[in-house]
Amino acid sequence: MISDDQIIKGCRKGKHHAFNMLYKKYAAIMLGVCIRYSRTKTEAEDVLQEGFIRVFNNIKSFEGRGSFEGWLRRIMVNTAINHFKASRKHVNHDDIENNSAAMAALSNADDDVYEGEFSQEELLKMINDLPDGYRMVFNLYVIEELSHKEIAAMMEFTESTSKSQLSKARKWLRARISEKQKKYSNYERV
């Protein structure tokens, strides 16, 4: 198997087969990253393609400090955030605070939600179902382990907005988990 260093050298020389190897090696992993920040798989695929174009155009700037996969991940996350910010300008989105049914569910949520067993797919679906702003901050803070200061700079809002969005995301997720647990417990009684 060819090493990342060899692939990077080939890409820097403009070798098409090196770009192809890079894409084949990392596309599936990076698609998983893009999916966390996108509403649909199609949107995630668009972000992935745009991200790889940025990778190919900027591969000469990779200095070898840290892992190459980490550098790729950062480009994909930044591309997804840029895509989100651009699309946010054109979408009339329904904020959860304006949705009375969702707010009723949140206000009735038990803060001591049972940490039940959910499949990875169920948890990822719940995270993906978060309203866009909540999902972005949740992923950046929890998955990418960025600080609120870093998130605020990337998303172009204040640290307090980042903290608020994370708090609301957690509350929203607790409510969804509680709903699912009630459904499971009702199902078990039947």
BELHU-V645127 format. One line per field, one symbol per residue. ss: DSSP state (H for helix, E for strand, - for the rest). psi: psi as a letter, one per 20 degrees, with the letter a starting at -180 (. if undefined). A space follows every 10 residues. Layout:
BEGIN
ss->???
psi->???
END
This chain:
BEGIN
ss->---HHHHHHH HH---HHHHH HHHHHHHHHH HHHHHH---- HHHHHHHHHH HHHHHHHHHH H------HHH HHHHHHHHHH HHHHHHHH-- -----HHH-H HHHHHHH--- ---------H HHHHHHHH-- -HHHHHHHHH HHH----HHH HHHHH---HH HHHHHHHHHH HHHHHHHHHH HHHHHHHHH-
psi->qprhgggggg ghijohhggg ggghhigggh hhghhhjqhr hgghhggggg ghghghhjhi ioijpaqhhh ggggggghgg gggghghhhj pnqophhjoh gghggghipp hlppmroqrh ggghggghiq qggggggggh gggilqrhgg ggggilarhh gggghgghgg ggggghgggg hggghhhhh.
END
